[in-house]
């Protein structure tokens, strides 16, 4: 991997991770440690978590990673061929969404949350480019819990860039990044504690 980053910037100053074929910005301390830990515990207990089901080599596979899909009532979503109906927003998620909308200047109507129990659970190379997503809107990704390594890989020239996502951090992926880049949460045997990732998205309205 190239350009592995150890972030030390202030919360108000993002690091530009990618600036080619889209833009990715990283805020190391979007939430402080105490707030991040509190949000982690509230989300863990207040949402309905389910093992994810994904299509892999033509078969439906159940993952040990768990997910929760939250959003406005009309925000149905199909991920890896599996339709999802949204849970209702919790107070904590609405507060996070409001803060994100102030920071990014964009609106969000849904959030996909992933619960990784240890570092041996990850996410392979993929793009968030499902047809339901508004591809003119950035995706805002918040990390709570364990520090994990995250990587980008360009679809054409295979350039890679990696960083560590810290507890309470924010990664904003601006379009057209999903068109040109894959991203992945890399597995590791050294992390034994859990992580929750929240990706706020905008789903297109059904006509």
FIKOLZA-1660 file (N, C-alpha, C; in steps of 0.1 Angstrom, whole numbers, plus 5000, padded with zeros to 4 digits):
% residues 207
   i   px   py   pz ch aa at
   1 5008 4988 5000  A  X  N
   1 5000 5000 5000  A  X CA
   1 5009 5013 5000  A  X  C
   2 5004 5023 4994  A  X  N
   2 5011 5036 4993  A  X CA
   2 5005 5046 5003  A  X  C
   3 5013 5055 5008  A  X  N
   3 5009 5067 5015  A  X CA
   3 5000 5063 5027  A  X  C
   4 5005 5054 5035  A  X  N
   4 4998 5050 5048  A  X CA
   4 4999 5062 5057  A  X  C
   5 4987 5067 5062  A  X  N
   5 4987 5080 5069  A  X CA
   5 4985 5078 5084  A  X  C
   6 4992 5085 5092  A  X  N
   6 4991 5086 5106  A  X CA
   6 4986 5100 5110  A  X  C
   7 4973 5101 5112  A  X  N
   7 4967 5115 5112  A  X CA
   7 4969 5122 5125  A  X  C
   8 4973 5135 5125  A  X  N
   8 4975 5143 5136  A  X CA
   8 4968 5156 5135  A  X  C
   9 4959 5158 5125  A  X  N
   9 4954 5172 5123  A  X CA
   9 4943 5175 5133  A  X  C
  10 4940 5188 5134  A  X  N
  10 4929 5192 5143  A  X CA
  10 4915 5188 5137  A  X  C
  11 4905 5187 5145  A  X  N
  11 4892 5183 5140  A  X CA
  11 4886 5192 5129  A  X  C
  12 4890 5204 5129  A  X  N
  12 4885 5213 5119  A  X CA
  12 4892 5213 5105  A  X  C
  13 4903 5206 5105  A  X  N
  13 4912 5206 5093  A  X CA
  13 4912 5192 5087  A  X  C
  14 4905 5189 5076  A  X  N
  14 4905 5176 5070  A  X CA
  14 4918 5173 5063  A  X  C
  15 4921 5161 5062  A  X  N
  15 4932 5156 5053  A  X CA
  15 4926 5152 5040  A  X  C
  16 4931 5156 5029  A  X  N
  16 4927 5152 5016  A  X CA
  16 4934 5138 5013  A  X  C
  17 4926 5128 5013  A  X  N
  17 4931 5114 5010  A  X CA
  17 4933 5112 4995  A  X  C
  18 4923 5115 4988  A  X  N
  18 4923 5114 4973  A  X CA
  18 4918 5127 4967  A  X  C
  19 4925 5131 4956  A  X  N
  19 4920 5142 4948  A  X CA
  19 4920 5140 4933  A  X  C
  20 4920 5127 4930  A  X  N
  20 4920 5123 4916  A  X CA
  20 4907 5115 4913  A  X  C
  21 4900 5118 4903  A  X  N
  21 4888 5111 4899  A  X CA
  21 4878 5110 4911  A  X  C
  22 4876 5121 4917  A  X  N
  22 4868 5122 4929  A  X CA
  22 4877 5127 4941  A  X  C
  23 4871 5129 4952  A  X  N
  23 4878 5135 4964  A  X CA
  23 4874 5128 4976  A  X  C
  24 4883 5125 4985  A  X  N
  24 4881 5119 4998  A  X CA
  24 4887 5127 5009  A  X  C
  25 4880 5132 5019  A  X  N
  25 4885 5140 5030  A  X CA
  25 4883 5132 5043  A  X  C
  26 4893 5134 5052  A  X  N
  26 4893 5127 5064  A  X CA
  26 4894 5136 5076  A  X  C
  27 4885 5135 5086  A  X  N
  27 4885 5143 5098  A  X CA
  27 4888 5133 5109  A  X  C
  28 4900 5134 5116  A  X  N
  28 4904 5125 5126  A  X CA
  28 4895 5124 5138  A  X  C
  29 4890 5136 5143  A  X  N
  29 4883 5137 5155  A  X CA
  29 4869 5144 5153  A  X  C
  30 4861 5138 5145  A  X  N
  30 4847 5144 5143  A  X CA
  30 4840 5144 5156  A  X  C
  31 4842 5133 5164  A  X  N
  31 4837 5132 5178  A  X CA
  31 4848 5129 5187  A  X  C
  32 4848 5134 5199  A  X  N
  32 4858 5131 5209  A  X CA
  32 4856 5116 5214  A  X  C
  33 4866 5112 5222  A  X  N
  33 4866 5097 5226  A  X CA
  33 4853 5094 5234  A  X  C
  34 4850 5103 5244  A  X  N
  34 4839 5100 5253  A  X CA
  34 4826 5099 5245  A  X  C
  35 4824 5109 5236  A  X  N
  35 4811 5109 5228  A  X CA
  35 4811 5097 5219  A  X  C
  36 4822 5094 5213  A  X  N
  36 4823 5082 5204  A  X CA
  36 4819 5069 5211  A  X  C
  37 4825 5067 5223  A  X  N
  37 4822 5055 5231  A  X CA
  37 4807 5055 5235  A  X  C
  38 4801 5066 5238  A  X  N
  38 4787 5067 5242  A  X CA
  38 4778 5063 5230  A  X  C
  39 4782 5069 5218  A  X  N
  39 4774 5066 5206  A  X CA
  39 4775 5051 5203  A  X  C
  40 4787 5046 5204  A  X  N
  40 4789 5031 5201  A  X CA
  40 4779 5023 5209  A  X  C
  41 4779 5025 5222  A  X  N
  41 4770 5017 5231  A  X CA
  41 4755 5019 5228  A  X  C
  42 4751 5032 5225  A  X  N
  42 4737 5034 5222  A  X CA
  42 4733 5028 5209  A  X  C
  43 4741 5028 5199  A  X  N
  43 4738 5022 5186  A  X CA
  43 4737 5007 5187  A  X  C
  44 4747 5002 5195  A  X  N
  44 4747 4987 5197  A  X CA
  44 4735 4982 5203  A  X  C
  45 4729 4990 5213  A  X  N
  45 4717 4985 5220  A  X CA
  45 4704 4989 5214  A  X  C
  46 4704 5000 5206  A  X  N
  46 4691 5005 5202  A  X CA
  46 4686 5001 5188  A  X  C
  47 4696 4995 5180  A  X  N
  47 4692 4990 5167  A  X CA
  47 4690 4975 5166  A  X  C
  48 4683 4971 5156  A  X  N
  48 4682 4957 5153  A  X CA
  48 4692 4953 5143  A  X  C
  49 4702 4945 5148  A  X  N
  49 4714 4941 5140  A  X CA
  49 4711 4927 5135  A  X  C
  50 4714 4925 5122  A  X  N
  50 4712 4912 5115  A  X CA
  50 4725 4908 5107  A  X  C
  51 4728 4896 5107  A  X  N
  51 4739 4891 5098  A  X CA
  51 4735 4895 5084  A  X  C
  52 4746 4900 5076  A  X  N
  52 4743 4904 5063  A  X CA
  52 4743 4892 5054  A  X  C
  53 4736 4893 5042  A  X  N
  53 4735 4883 5032  A  X CA
  53 4740 4889 5019  A  X  C
  54 4750 4883 5013  A  X  N
  54 4755 4889 5001  A  X CA
  54 4756 4878 4990  A  X  C
  55 4756 4882 4978  A  X  N
  55 4758 4873 4966  A  X CA
  55 4773 4871 4964  A  X  C
  56 4777 4859 4964  A  X  N
  56 4792 4856 4962  A  X CA
  56 4793 4844 4953  A  X  C
  57 4798 4845 4941  A  X  N
  57 4800 4834 4932  A  X CA
  57 4787 4827 4929  A  X  C
  58 4776 4835 4928  A  X  N
  58 4763 4830 4925  A  X CA
  58 4755 4824 4937  A  X  C
  59 4761 4825 4949  A  X  N
  59 4754 4819 4960  A  X CA
  59 4752 4830 4971  A  X  C
  60 4741 4828 4978  A  X  N
  60 4738 4837 4989  A  X CA
  60 4745 4833 5002  A  X  C
  61 4754 4842 5006  A  X  N
  61 4763 4839 5018  A  X CA
  61 4759 4847 5030  A  X  C
  62 4758 4841 5042  A  X  N
  62 4756 4849 5054  A  X CA
  62 4769 4852 5061  A  X  C
  63 4771 4865 5064  A  X  N
  63 4783 4870 5070  A  X CA
  63 4782 4870 5085  A  X  C
  64 4794 4869 5091  A  X  N
  64 4795 4871 5106  A  X CA
  64 4793 4886 5109  A  X  C
  65 4798 4895 5100  A  X  N
  65 4795 4909 5102  A  X CA
  65 4780 4911 5102  A  X  C
  66 4776 4921 5111  A  X  N
  66 4762 4924 5111  A  X CA
  66 4759 4938 5106  A  X  C
  67 4746 4940 5102  A  X  N
  67 4743 4953 5096  A  X CA
  67 4729 4958 5101  A  X  C
  68 4727 4971 5100  A  X  N
  68 4715 4977 5103  A  X CA
  68 4712 4988 5092  A  X  C
  69 4701 4988 5086  A  X  N
  69 4697 4998 5076  A  X CA
  69 4687 5007 5081  A  X  C
  70 4689 5020 5082  A  X  N
  70 4681 5030 5088  A  X CA
  70 4678 5041 5078  A  X  C
  71 4666 5046 5078  A  X  N
  71 4663 5057 5069  A  X CA
  71 4649 5062 5069  A  X  C
  72 4646 5071 5060  A  X  N
  72 4632 5076 5059  A  X CA
  72 4624 5064 5053  A  X  C
  73 4610 5065 5055  A  X  N
  73 4602 5053 5052  A  X CA
  73 4603 5048 5038  A  X  C
  74 4606 5057 5028  A  X  N
  74 4606 5053 5014  A  X CA
  74 4620 5049 5009  A  X  C
  75 4629 5047 5019  A  X  N
  75 4643 5044 5015  A  X CA
  75 4646 5029 5015  A  X  C
  76 4639 5022 5007  A  X  N
  76 4642 5008 5005  A  X CA
  76 4655 5007 4996  A  X  C
  77 4663 4996 4998  A  X  N
  77 4676 4996 4992  A  X CA
  77 4680 4982 4989  A  X  C
  78 4686 4979 4978  A  X  N
  78 4690 4966 4974  A  X CA
  78 4706 4966 4974  A  X  C
  79 4711 4957 4983  A  X  N
  79 4726 4956 4984  A  X CA
  79 4730 4942 4981  A  X  C
  80 4738 4940 4971  A  X  N
  80 4743 4927 4967  A  X CA
  80 4731 4918 4963  A  X  C
  81 4721 4923 4957  A  X  N
  81 4709 4915 4953  A  X CA
  81 4699 4913 4964  A  X  C
  82 4701 4918 4976  A  X  N
  82 4692 4915 4987  A  X CA
  82 4685 4928 4991  A  X  C
  83 4672 4929 4990  A  X  N
  83 4664 4941 4994  A  X CA
  83 4664 4943 5009  A  X  C
  84 4665 4956 5013  A  X  N
  84 4665 4960 5027  A  X CA
  84 4654 4970 5029  A  X  C
  85 4647 4969 5040  A  X  N
  85 4637 4979 5044  A  X CA
  85 4642 4986 5056  A  X  C
  86 4641 5000 5057  A  X  N
  86 4648 5007 5067  A  X CA
  86 4641 5006 5081  A  X  C
  87 4650 5006 5091  A  X  N
  87 4645 5008 5105  A  X CA
  87 4643 5023 5107  A  X  C
  88 4635 5027 5117  A  X  N
  88 4633 5041 5120  A  X CA
  88 4646 5047 5126  A  X  C
  89 4647 5060 5123  A  X  N
  89 4658 5068 5129  A  X CA
  89 4657 5068 5144  A  X  C
  90 4669 5066 5151  A  X  N
  90 4670 5068 5165  A  X CA
  90 4674 5083 5168  A  X  C
  91 4672 5087 5180  A  X  N
  91 4676 5101 5184  A  X CA
  91 4690 5103 5181  A  X  C
  92 4699 5093 5185  A  X  N
  92 4713 5095 5182  A  X CA
  92 4717 5097 5168  A  X  C
  93 4711 5088 5159  A  X  N
  93 4713 5089 5145  A  X CA
  93 4708 5102 5139  A  X  C
  94 4697 5107 5144  A  X  N
  94 4692 5120 5139  A  X CA
  94 4702 5131 5142  A  X  C
  95 4707 5130 5154  A  X  N
  95 4717 5141 5159  A  X CA
  95 4730 5140 5150  A  X  C
  96 4734 5128 5147  A  X  N
  96 4746 5126 5139  A  X CA
  96 4743 5132 5125  A  X  C
  97 4732 5128 5120  A  X  N
  97 4728 5132 5106  A  X CA
  97 4727 5148 5105  A  X  C
  98 4722 5154 5115  A  X  N
  98 4721 5169 5115  A  X CA
  98 4735 5175 5115  A  X  C
  99 4744 5170 5123  A  X  N
  99 4758 5175 5124  A  X CA
  99 4765 5173 5110  A  X  C
 100 4763 5161 5104  A  X  N
 100 4769 5158 5091  A  X CA
 100 4764 5168 5081  A  X  C
 101 4751 5170 5081  A  X  N
 101 4745 5179 5071  A  X CA
 101 4750 5193 5072  A  X  C
 102 4753 5198 5084  A  X  N
 102 4759 5211 5087  A  X CA
 102 4773 5212 5081  A  X  C
 103 4781 5201 5084  A  X  N
 103 4795 5201 5080  A  X CA
 103 4796 5199 5065  A  X  C
 104 4789 5190 5059  A  X  N
 104 4790 5187 5045  A  X CA
 104 4782 5196 5035  A  X  C
 105 4772 5202 5040  A  X  N
 105 4763 5210 5031  A  X CA
 105 4754 5202 5023  A  X  C
 106 4753 5189 5026  A  X  N
 106 4744 5180 5018  A  X CA
 106 4734 5173 5028  A  X  C
 107 4723 5168 5022  A  X  N
 107 4713 5161 5030  A  X CA
 107 4714 5146 5028  A  X  C
 108 4710 5139 5038  A  X  N
 108 4711 5124 5038  A  X CA
 108 4697 5119 5043  A  X  C
 109 4693 5108 5037  A  X  N
 109 4680 5103 5041  A  X CA
 109 4681 5088 5045  A  X  C
 110 4693 5083 5047  A  X  N
 110 4695 5069 5051  A  X CA
 110 4709 5067 5056  A  X  C
 111 4710 5055 5063  A  X  N
 111 4724 5052 5068  A  X CA
 111 4725 5037 5069  A  X  C
 112 4736 5032 5063  A  X  N
 112 4739 5017 5065  A  X CA
 112 4750 5016 5075  A  X  C
 113 4747 5008 5085  A  X  N
 113 4756 5006 5096  A  X CA
 113 4762 4992 5096  A  X  C
 114 4775 4990 5098  A  X  N
 114 4781 4977 5098  A  X CA
 114 4788 4975 5111  A  X  C
 115 4786 4963 5117  A  X  N
 115 4792 4960 5130  A  X CA
 115 4802 4949 5128  A  X  C
 116 4815 4952 5130  A  X  N
 116 4826 4943 5129  A  X CA
 116 4830 4938 5143  A  X  C
 117 4828 4926 5146  A  X  N
 117 4831 4921 5160  A  X CA
 117 4846 4921 5163  A  X  C
 118 4854 4918 5154  A  X  N
 118 4869 4918 5155  A  X CA
 118 4875 4922 5142  A  X  C
 119 4889 4922 5142  A  X  N
 119 4896 4926 5130  A  X CA
 119 4895 4915 5120  A  X  C
 120 4891 4903 5123  A  X  N
 120 4890 4892 5113  A  X CA
 120 4877 4893 5105  A  X  C
 121 4869 4903 5108  A  X  N
 121 4858 4906 5099  A  X CA
 121 4861 4919 5092  A  X  C
 122 4859 4919 5078  A  X  N
 122 4862 4931 5070  A  X CA
 122 4853 4932 5059  A  X  C
 123 4857 4940 5049  A  X  N
 123 4849 4942 5037  A  X CA
 123 4858 4942 5025  A  X  C
 124 4855 4933 5015  A  X  N
 124 4863 4932 5003  A  X CA
 124 4862 4944 4994  A  X  C
 125 4870 4944 4983  A  X  N
 125 4870 4956 4974  A  X CA
 125 4856 4957 4968  A  X  C
 126 4851 4970 4968  A  X  N
 126 4838 4972 4962  A  X CA
 126 4836 4988 4961  A  X  C
 127 4825 4992 4954  A  X  N
 127 4821 5006 4953  A  X CA
 127 4807 5007 4957  A  X  C
 128 4804 5018 4963  A  X  N
 128 4790 5021 4967  A  X CA
 128 4783 5027 4955  A  X  C
 129 4779 5019 4946  A  X  N
 129 4774 5025 4933  A  X CA
 129 4760 5018 4929  A  X  C
 130 4753 5014 4939  A  X  N
 130 4740 5008 4936  A  X CA
 130 4730 5018 4930  A  X  C
 131 4721 5013 4922  A  X  N
 131 4713 5022 4913  A  X CA
 131 4704 5031 4922  A  X  C
 132 4701 5027 4934  A  X  N
 132 4692 5036 4943  A  X CA
 132 4699 5048 4948  A  X  C
 133 4713 5048 4948  A  X  N
 133 4720 5059 4954  A  X CA
 133 4720 5072 4945  A  X  C
 134 4719 5083 4951  A  X  N
 134 4721 5096 4944  A  X CA
 134 4736 5098 4942  A  X  C
 135 4741 5096 4930  A  X  N
 135 4755 5096 4927  A  X CA
 135 4761 5110 4927  A  X  C
 136 4752 5120 4929  A  X  N
 136 4757 5134 4929  A  X CA
 136 4760 5138 4944  A  X  C
 137 4756 5130 4953  A  X  N
 137 4757 5133 4967  A  X CA
 137 4769 5125 4973  A  X  C
 138 4777 5132 4982  A  X  N
 138 4788 5124 4989  A  X CA
 138 4783 5114 4998  A  X  C
 139 4791 5104 5001  A  X  N
 139 4788 5094 5012  A  X CA
 139 4797 5098 5024  A  X  C
 140 4791 5099 5035  A  X  N
 140 4798 5103 5048  A  X CA
 140 4799 5091 5057  A  X  C
 141 4811 5087 5060  A  X  N
 141 4814 5075 5068  A  X CA
 141 4820 5078 5081  A  X  C
 142 4813 5074 5092  A  X  N
 142 4818 5076 5106  A  X CA
 142 4822 5063 5112  A  X  C
 143 4834 5063 5119  A  X  N
 143 4839 5051 5125  A  X CA
 143 4838 5053 5140  A  X  C
 144 4833 5042 5147  A  X  N
 144 4832 5042 5162  A  X CA
 144 4838 5029 5166  A  X  C
 145 4846 5029 5176  A  X  N
 145 4852 5017 5182  A  X CA
 145 4866 5015 5177  A  X  C
 146 4869 5002 5174  A  X  N
 146 4883 4998 5171  A  X CA
 146 4889 5006 5159  A  X  C
 147 4902 5009 5160  A  X  N
 147 4909 5015 5149  A  X CA
 147 4912 5005 5138  A  X  C
 148 4908 5008 5125  A  X  N
 148 4909 4998 5115  A  X CA
 148 4915 5005 5102  A  X  C
 149 4922 4996 5094  A  X  N
 149 4929 5001 5082  A  X CA
 149 4919 5000 5070  A  X  C
 150 4918 5011 5063  A  X  N
 150 4909 5012 5052  A  X CA
 150 4917 5016 5039  A  X  C
 151 4913 5011 5028  A  X  N
 151 4922 5013 5016  A  X CA
 151 4913 5016 5004  A  X  C
 152 4919 5025 4995  A  X  N
 152 4913 5027 4982  A  X CA
 152 4922 5021 4971  A  X  C
 153 4915 5017 4960  A  X  N
 153 4923 5011 4948  A  X CA
 153 4916 5016 4935  A  X  C
 154 4924 5023 4927  A  X  N
 154 4918 5028 4915  A  X CA
 154 4914 5017 4905  A  X  C
 155 4903 5018 4899  A  X  N
 155 4898 5007 4890  A  X CA
 155 4906 5005 4878  A  X  C
 156 4912 5016 4872  A  X  N
 156 4920 5015 4860  A  X CA
 156 4935 5013 4862  A  X  C
 157 4941 5022 4869  A  X  N
 157 4956 5021 4871  A  X CA
 157 4960 5013 4883  A  X  C
 158 4951 5009 4892  A  X  N
 158 4953 5001 4904  A  X CA
 158 4962 5008 4914  A  X  C
 159 4963 5021 4913  A  X  N
 159 4969 5029 4924  A  X CA
 159 4962 5027 4937  A  X  C
 160 4969 5026 4948  A  X  N
 160 4963 5023 4961  A  X CA
 160 4967 5034 4971  A  X  C
 161 4958 5036 4981  A  X  N
 161 4960 5046 4991  A  X CA
 161 4953 5041 5004  A  X  C
 162 4960 5041 5015  A  X  N
 162 4954 5035 5027  A  X CA
 162 4956 5045 5039  A  X  C
 163 4947 5043 5049  A  X  N
 163 4947 5051 5061  A  X CA
 163 4941 5043 5072  A  X  C
 164 4944 5047 5085  A  X  N
 164 4937 5042 5096  A  X CA
 164 4925 5050 5100  A  X  C
 165 4914 5044 5101  A  X  N
 165 4902 5051 5106  A  X CA
 165 4901 5050 5121  A  X  C
 166 4901 5061 5128  A  X  N
 166 4902 5062 5142  A  X CA
 166 4888 5062 5148  A  X  C
 167 4886 5059 5161  A  X  N
 167 4874 5061 5168  A  X CA
 167 4869 5075 5168  A  X  C
 168 4857 5078 5163  A  X  N
 168 4852 5091 5162  A  X CA
 168 4856 5099 5149  A  X  C
 169 4861 5092 5139  A  X  N
 169 4866 5099 5127  A  X CA
 169 4855 5099 5117  A  X  C
 170 4857 5108 5107  A  X  N
 170 4848 5110 5096  A  X CA
 170 4855 5109 5083  A  X  C
 171 4851 5101 5073  A  X  N
 171 4856 5101 5060  A  X CA
 171 4845 5105 5050  A  X  C
 172 4847 5115 5042  A  X  N
 172 4837 5119 5032  A  X CA
 172 4842 5116 5018  A  X  C
 173 4834 5108 5011  A  X  N
 173 4838 5104 4997  A  X CA
 173 4829 5111 4988  A  X  C
 174 4835 5121 4980  A  X  N
 174 4828 5129 4971  A  X CA
 174 4827 5123 4957  A  X  C
 175 4816 5125 4950  A  X  N
 175 4816 5120 4936  A  X CA
 175 4826 5127 4927  A  X  C
 176 4830 5120 4917  A  X  N
 176 4826 5106 4912  A  X CA
 176 4835 5095 4917  A  X  C
 177 4839 5095 4930  A  X  N
 177 4848 5086 4935  A  X CA
 177 4844 5071 4934  A  X  C
 178 4831 5069 4935  A  X  N
 178 4826 5055 4934  A  X CA
 178 4827 5050 4920  A  X  C
 179 4827 5059 4911  A  X  N
 179 4828 5054 4896  A  X CA
 179 4843 5050 4893  A  X  C
 180 4853 5056 4900  A  X  N
 180 4866 5053 4896  A  X CA
 180 4875 5045 4906  A  X  C
 181 4869 5044 4919  A  X  N
 181 4877 5037 4929  A  X CA
 181 4869 5026 4936  A  X  C
 182 4876 5016 4940  A  X  N
 182 4871 5006 4949  A  X CA
 182 4876 5009 4963  A  X  C
 183 4870 5005 4973  A  X  N
 183 4875 5006 4987  A  X CA
 183 4873 4993 4995  A  X  C
 184 4880 4992 5006  A  X  N
 184 4880 4979 5013  A  X CA
 184 4884 4982 5028  A  X  C
 185 4877 4975 5037  A  X  N
 185 4881 4975 5051  A  X CA
 185 4890 4962 5053  A  X  C
 186 4903 4964 5055  A  X  N
 186 4912 4952 5055  A  X CA
 186 4911 4944 5068  A  X  C
 187 4912 4931 5067  A  X  N
 187 4912 4922 5078  A  X CA
 187 4925 4922 5085  A  X  C
 188 4925 4920 5098  A  X  N
 188 4937 4919 5106  A  X CA
 188 4934 4910 5118  A  X  C
 189 4945 4902 5122  A  X  N
 189 4943 4894 5134  A  X CA
 189 4947 4901 5147  A  X  C
 190 4952 4913 5146  A  X  N
 190 4957 4920 5157  A  X CA
 190 4946 4928 5165  A  X  C
 191 4935 4930 5158  A  X  N
 191 4924 4938 5164  A  X CA
 191 4913 4928 5170  A  X  C
 192 4911 4929 5183  A  X  N
 192 4901 4920 5189  A  X CA
 192 4888 4927 5194  A  X  C
 193 4888 4940 5193  A  X  N
 193 4876 4947 5198  A  X CA
 193 4867 4951 5186  A  X  C
 194 4855 4955 5189  A  X  N
 194 4845 4957 5178  A  X CA
 194 4846 4972 5172  A  X  C
 195 4840 4973 5161  A  X  N
 195 4839 4986 5154  A  X CA
 195 4825 4987 5147  A  X  C
 196 4819 4999 5148  A  X  N
 196 4807 5002 5141  A  X CA
 196 4810 5013 5131  A  X  C
 197 4806 5010 5118  A  X  N
 197 4808 5020 5108  A  X CA
 197 4794 5025 5103  A  X  C
 198 4793 5038 5102  A  X  N
 198 4780 5044 5097  A  X CA
 198 4783 5051 5084  A  X  C
 199 4776 5047 5074  A  X  N
 199 4777 5054 5061  A  X CA
 199 4764 5060 5057  A  X  C
 200 4764 5074 5058  A  X  N
 200 4752 5081 5055  A  X CA
 200 4751 5084 5040  A  X  C
 201 4739 5081 5035  A  X  N
 201 4737 5082 5020  A  X CA
 201 4725 5089 5017  A  X  C
 202 4723 5092 5004  A  X  N
 202 4710 5098 4999  A  X CA
 202 4705 5088 4988  A  X  C
 203 4693 5083 4991  A  X  N
 203 4686 5074 4982  A  X CA
 203 4677 5082 4973  A  X  C
 204 4677 5079 4961  A  X  N
 204 4668 5086 4951  A  X CA
 204 4653 5083 4954  A  X  C
 205 4645 5093 4953  A  X  N
 205 4631 5091 4955  A  X CA
 205 4624 5082 4945  A  X  C
 206 4615 5074 4949  A  X  N
 206 4608 5065 4940  A  X CA
 206 4598 5073 4932  A  X  C
 207 4597 5071 4919  A  X  N
 207 4588 5079 4911  A  X CA
 207 4576 5070 4907  A  X  C
% end
